[in-house]
């Protein structure tokens, strides 16, 4: 379905570009000082990490449900885990 490493790398790259550009612009315009920019970066990065982890968890849970629905009726939980490991 999704390659998690590729998605994480892509999102990290986009995050660095957007966050770096926005912070640089805000410092250049005088909206932020260097010290406050560091605090903003830490806060925003923390929020984005939590949101990313939540999204990744939801995607994995949805994938698990889809795989479970494809299994024959009365399949065991261990069978589901085996199928998920092989996907």
Number of C-alpha atoms within 10 A of each C-alpha: 6 9 7 11 9 10 12 13 11 11 13 14 12 12 15 12 11 12 16 13 12 13 20 15 13 15 15 11 10 10 11 16 13 13 8 12 17 12 11 15 14 11 12 12 15 12 12 14 13 11 12 14 12 12 12 15 12 12 14 14 12 12 15 15 12 11 15 19 12 9 13 8 8 6 11 12 10 9 12 17 13 11 14 13 8 6 7
